[in-house]
Amino acid sequence: MTLISFVVPAYRVQGYLRECLDSILDQPFGDLEVIGVDDASPDASGEILAEYAARDPRVHPVRLADNVGLGPARNIGLDRATGEYVWFVDGDDWLAAGVLPHVADRLRDTRPDVLIVDHVRSHWNDVGTPSAMRDVFPDPPGPETFALRDRPETLCLLHTAWNRLVRREFLVGRGLRFAPGWYEDVSFSYPALMAADRIGVLDRVCLHYRQRRTGAITRTRGDRHFEVFAQWHRVFRLMDRWAPVVDGLRPAVFERMIWHYLTVLGNGERIAPELRAPFFAQMHEDYVRFRPPEGYPVPPGVEGLKHRLVAAGRWRTFSALREAHQAGETARRTAGQARRRVTPVVRRTARRARDTALREYYRAELRRPIDPTLAVYAAYWYRGYACNPAAVYEAARRLAPQVRGVWIVRRDRVAALPPGVEYVVAGTREYHRVLARAHWLVNNVNFPDFVRKRPGSVHVQTHHGTPVKVMGLDQQRYPVGAIGMDFAGLLRRVDRWDYSITANGFSTQMWERAYPADYTTLEVGYPRNDRLARATADQCRQVRAALGIGAEEYVVLYAPTHREHLPGWRPPFDPDRMHDVLGPTGRLLMRSHYFHDRERRPRGPAAGGVLDVSDHDRVEDLYLAADVLVTDYSSAMFDYAVLDRPIVVYAPDWDAYRVARGVYFDLLAEPPGAVAVDFPGLLDVFRTGAVRGAAAERARAAFRARFCALEDGHAAERVVRRVFLGKST
C-alpha cells in the first residue's frame, strides 16, 4: 500500500500549481501518489495536471465536468486515494524541501489517526509568519500520541485540512467528509480531532501556506462568509450525535467557534460594512444557542471583552470600540510616514528641485481631462522603438487610425526612431504631460513609480519575453535576482496594469505567480513575433542583403542573456574557433544583451566572418537573417522558434545560473534543440551535424508545440481590437 496519497484540488491556480506539484514530486521520498482534481477550472490547471501525469506515473488527474467547490473536490480525491494516509494540499501552497522522509518516519513509527504538521504563512514579500505551534505546545509533544481530551489545547492550532495527514481507513470508518461551501475545513478538521484516538504532532515546518494578494476567499468580500455559521452548526450536530463521549470538549470547541467568528468579522477584507451588524447578530444567536451549561474559558483582556459583548448582543458598543482602535492605528501610521518624509526634503539637491518642479507639473496635468485619442508607448526603459509595443503601435496605426501614438525615448536614442514616429524625450516637460494625459499607456516594462493610474486610463503590459529565469516576486528566493529590487514598489506598479499580454499558457501561469494582481490576461501570442510568423523567403533575403550577408552564407546568431551573478562576464566562447567550425561559408553574428547598450561599439565590416551586431536596433532582422540561433537562457529562443529553424542551447554555467538566479523549468531536459554545456561540446554540435539531427528536430517540435502555438502573425491585431477598439480578441 502507498504510504501517502496527496489530494490536490485545482481551481484557478495555474500560476502556482507547478510549484505545488514539484514540491511534492521532488521530495527525497517516493512512496506516494498525487490525486490532482481539476475542479472544472477555467484556466490551464487541468492541462498542467495532465502534463505532470504524462511524465510521472505517481500523478493521477481527475477532470470534473462541473465546478463543485473545494470540499466536494477533496471528497472526490479521497474516494480515489489508495494510500494509508491522505494529505489534502491546496494547489497554491507547497511543501518544504526534504520534509517527507521525516513525515514518513513519524507515520510509520507511531501510526496516528491524525498527524498535525507545522507550517508558515508565506507572504508576497517572501516573509514567513510562524504558526501558533510554539504557543500551543511550548514543549513539543515529541513522538507520543494522545487523544484530544488529554490535550484540548490542540484545538488552538489552525483548523485547516492541509496542516495534517489523516489515516484513510479512519476517515472512511468515521464517515468524515468535507461539506460544500466556504469554510469547509471547520466541519472536517475539528470532528476529525474529536474522533481520533491517536493524534500526533510533528514540530517541523512542512508546508508553506501562500498568502495570495488576489483570488483567496480571505481577501474576498461578500455574503458567502456567512457560510461559516453552517459549518460550525455541523460541528455541534456531530457532537450531539457522538455524546456523551465528546461532551467534555464542548467548552473548548465553543471558545474556538467564537474566536473564529470574531476573526472573520474583524477582517475588513471579508465582511462589508453593511453586513457586519447582521453577522454580529448571528454570532450572538449562536452564542446563546451553543454555550455549554457549565460555561467555557473566557479569554482575558480585550478578547474577553469581545466575548462579553457578543454574549450581550451589544453591536453598537462593539462597533464603536472597533472604530476607535482602527482610528488609533491610522494615526500612528500617519505619524510614522510623516517622520520618514522629513529627511529627503532636507537633503534635496538642485537636480531634485528640478525634478520636483516637473512632478508638480505632472500633478497639475493630472487634473486636466484625459486625451481620449492619446496612446503612449515605451520599451526597455526608453531605449527606443522596439519589441511588442512597436508591433502594437504599427497595428494600431492601421486598425485604429483615430489613436495618436507617441513614443517615449531617451535623448541618445532619438536618431534611431523610424521616420514619422512622434516622440517625446524622457524627463522633459512634454514627457510628463503625455504620461499624465494618455488614455492608453503601453510598455514592455513598467513606467516609473511616480506615474499614477488615472480612472479611465488603460495600462497595457506587453512583457518582453517568455521567462526561463524567475521574475517578479519569485526573485525574492534567489539573492542574486533580488539585488536592488523593491518588491513593494513592484507590486504598486503591477497594480496599475489593466492588461497583461502573454505569448503562451506557460507565460500566463508564471506571470500570475510572479505578478499577482487584478489585471486581465490577453493570451494572444507576442505582437513582436508577427513579423517572424509572416516572413517570406524574399523578405529574409532582403534582410540578409541589408546586413551584407550573401544568400549562400551559413549564418549563426549568438545571443546570450544578461547574468546578474557575474557582472561583465561572457560565457567561454572563442568567436574565431567557432567560425572555423562553421566553414568557409560561415558567418557568426554576435549580439550582447540590451542592458549593455551604452557599452556597444559597432565593429564595422565583418572581421574574418565574425560580426558584432549588438548595435542593431531590430533584433527581428537578425532572427530572419540567421540559419541557427545559439543562446543560453534568453527569451530569444522562444521568438526564434517561431521560424522553425535550429536552436542550440549553450549553457556552460547552467548549475550556477539556476541556483543563483532561479529558473522556471529545466531547460536542459526540455530544450528547443541541441544542447552543449561547454565550448568543446558546442563545437561538436556543429562538427557532427547534431544541430540538425533527429533528436534536435524532435526537441524543437515539442518546444514549438508548447510555446509557439499562438504565433500566427496576428497577435498585434488581437491586442488592438481588444484594447483600442473594445472588441473580443
Secondary structure as GFF3:
##gff-version 3
##sequence-region A 1 729
A	DSSP	beta_strand	4	10	.	.	.	ID=ss1
A	DSSP	alpha_helix	17	25	.	.	.	ID=ss2
A	DSSP	beta_strand	32	38	.	.	.	ID=ss3
A	DSSP	alpha_helix	45	55	.	.	.	ID=ss4
A	DSSP	beta_strand	59	63	.	.	.	ID=ss5
A	DSSP	alpha_helix	70	80	.	.	.	ID=ss6
A	DSSP	beta_strand	85	88	.	.	.	ID=ss7
A	DSSP	beta_strand	94	95	.	.	.	ID=ss8
A	DSSP	alpha_helix	100	110	.	.	.	ID=ss9
A	DSSP	beta_strand	114	122	.	.	.	ID=ss10
A	DSSP	beta_strand	128	130	.	.	.	ID=ss11
A	DSSP	alpha_helix	133	136	.	.	.	ID=ss12
A	DSSP	three_ten_helix	152	156	.	.	.	ID=ss13
A	DSSP	beta_strand	164	167	.	.	.	ID=ss14
A	DSSP	alpha_helix	168	174	.	.	.	ID=ss15
A	DSSP	alpha_helix	186	195	.	.	.	ID=ss16
A	DSSP	beta_strand	199	210	.	.	.	ID=ss17
A	DSSP	three_ten_helix	217	219	.	.	.	ID=ss18
A	DSSP	three_ten_helix	223	226	.	.	.	ID=ss19
A	DSSP	alpha_helix	227	242	.	.	.	ID=ss20
A	DSSP	three_ten_helix	247	249	.	.	.	ID=ss21
A	DSSP	alpha_helix	250	266	.	.	.	ID=ss22
A	DSSP	alpha_helix	273	290	.	.	.	ID=ss23
A	DSSP	alpha_helix	301	312	.	.	.	ID=ss24
A	DSSP	alpha_helix	315	346	.	.	.	ID=ss25
A	DSSP	alpha_helix	350	366	.	.	.	ID=ss26
A	DSSP	beta_strand	371	378	.	.	.	ID=ss27
A	DSSP	alpha_helix	387	399	.	.	.	ID=ss28
A	DSSP	beta_strand	404	409	.	.	.	ID=ss29
A	DSSP	three_ten_helix	411	416	.	.	.	ID=ss30
A	DSSP	beta_strand	423	425	.	.	.	ID=ss31
A	DSSP	alpha_helix	429	437	.	.	.	ID=ss32
A	DSSP	beta_strand	438	443	.	.	.	ID=ss33
A	DSSP	beta_strand	458	461	.	.	.	ID=ss34
A	DSSP	three_ten_helix	472	477	.	.	.	ID=ss35
A	DSSP	alpha_helix	479	482	.	.	.	ID=ss36
A	DSSP	alpha_helix	487	494	.	.	.	ID=ss37
A	DSSP	beta_strand	499	502	.	.	.	ID=ss38
A	DSSP	alpha_helix	505	514	.	.	.	ID=ss39
A	DSSP	beta_strand	520	523	.	.	.	ID=ss40
A	DSSP	three_ten_helix	527	529	.	.	.	ID=ss41
A	DSSP	alpha_helix	530	534	.	.	.	ID=ss42
A	DSSP	alpha_helix	537	546	.	.	.	ID=ss43
A	DSSP	beta_strand	554	559	.	.	.	ID=ss44
A	DSSP	alpha_helix	575	582	.	.	.	ID=ss45
A	DSSP	beta_strand	586	590	.	.	.	ID=ss46
A	DSSP	three_ten_helix	594	599	.	.	.	ID=ss47
A	DSSP	beta_strand	610	612	.	.	.	ID=ss48
A	DSSP	alpha_helix	619	625	.	.	.	ID=ss49
A	DSSP	beta_strand	628	631	.	.	.	ID=ss50
A	DSSP	alpha_helix	636	640	.	.	.	ID=ss51
A	DSSP	three_ten_helix	641	643	.	.	.	ID=ss52
A	DSSP	beta_strand	647	650	.	.	.	ID=ss53
A	DSSP	alpha_helix	654	660	.	.	.	ID=ss54
A	DSSP	beta_strand	674	676	.	.	.	ID=ss55
A	DSSP	alpha_helix	679	687	.	.	.	ID=ss56
A	DSSP	three_ten_helix	690	692	.	.	.	ID=ss57
A	DSSP	alpha_helix	694	707	.	.	.	ID=ss58
A	DSSP	alpha_helix	715	723	.	.	.	ID=ss59
###
